[in-house]
Amino acid sequence: QVQLVESGGGLVQAGGSLRLSCAASGRFFSINDIGWYCQAPGKQRELVASISSGGTTNYADSVKGRFTISRDNAKNTVFLQMNSLKPEDTAIYYCHANYIIGSTSYSNWGQGTQVTVSS
């Protein structure tokens, strides 16, 4: 199974930046799509951005132009650069990966990292 460990969250003022990292470890053949999701109190978890193994990216409308997702396949790490942060970006951010072991597909979540944006 793949373990996902997020880091980089914290408290920042509106307009500031944070860079989240998600490191994958464990026994796997390949990691396919990796995504960042956020969940604010009282709300459902929702997709923020995702990136395929080939580098194709997808963003929620609310973060387009402000957030950038990237991945380092050699280090099995995905990043989320968050710029021009807004108070409404406050949430727990989770990393999610789809991966393959043998001929079977699996998915897993990280434990989450808190992002708090003050006004």
PEGI-V677811 format. One record per helix or strand. SS is the DSSP state (A for helix, B for strand). FROM is the first residue (numbers start at 1). TO is the last residue. If there is no record, write none. Layout:
ss->SS from->FROM to->TO
ss->SS from->FROM to->TO
//
This chain:
ss->B from->2 to->7
ss->B from->10 to->13
ss->B from->18 to->26
ss->B from->30 to->39
ss->B from->46 to->51
ss->B from->57 to->59
ss->A from->61 to->63
ss->B from->67 to->72
ss->A from->73 to->75
ss->B from->77 to->82
ss->A from->87 to->89
ss->B from->91 to->101
ss->B from->104 to->109
ss->B from->113 to->118
//
